[in-house]
Amino acid sequence: MILSLICLTALQRATAGDFFPVVPGTVRTYEQKRTGEVLTNSIGNPIELGSMTVVPITEAAGSGSGSTTYYKVGEDDVSIAAYDIKKPMNVPMPILKVGVGKVTWDYQGSTGSGKDAERLLAHGEAHLAGQKLVLGKKIDILTVKLSAAIGIGLSGETFEQTAVYGKGIGLIELTTKTKLGKKSAEVSYHIVTFEPGK
């Protein structure tokens, strides 16, 4: 009986990749809630970055060329490894973690390597949040809250993000609040199409 429960728990345990699938060729399209602006998220082929394998994901607004972020996907977490492939972060920054109950983490690092890198501090928490109807299908979801500060003092910028990830799909909702000095802004996106890669 105990062995059966252990096996069942192992089968039911979620991995980071369940909520952050990185199949090359996958394209997710999002719409900004206020403006209707469309954001496209495209997954490329894995590449080697030092001793790590990372996955490039390119985000483009409208018809623009977009920018690429490089992610390291582990069993229990997903981290940003680089914003610029030539200047990887000294320590990858976790953006998603899975575990039993609520999972929390703190991060201290920098936005990259070299003299242009800025200090980066972050705190995150994640938890499984039941199921939600997404693109006509009920799926398990993971909610992640991430707060971060880049730079120091008045020139520093702060971020607060609430992200919802869907099992087998990836990011389905994202609200980001930013503050730089006295200026602040809030942007929200939700998924409108999902085209899985092969």
Secondary structure, 3 states (H helix, E strand, C coil): CHHHHHHHHHHHCCCHHHHCCCCCCCEEEEEECCCCCEEEEEECCCEEECCEEEEEEEEEECCCCCEEEEEEECCCEEEEEECCCCCCCCCCEEEEECCCCCEEEEEEEECCCCCCCCEEEEEEEEEEEEEEEECCEEEEEEEEEEEEEECCHHHCEEEEEEEEEECCCEEEEEEEEEEECCEEEEEEEEEEEEECCC
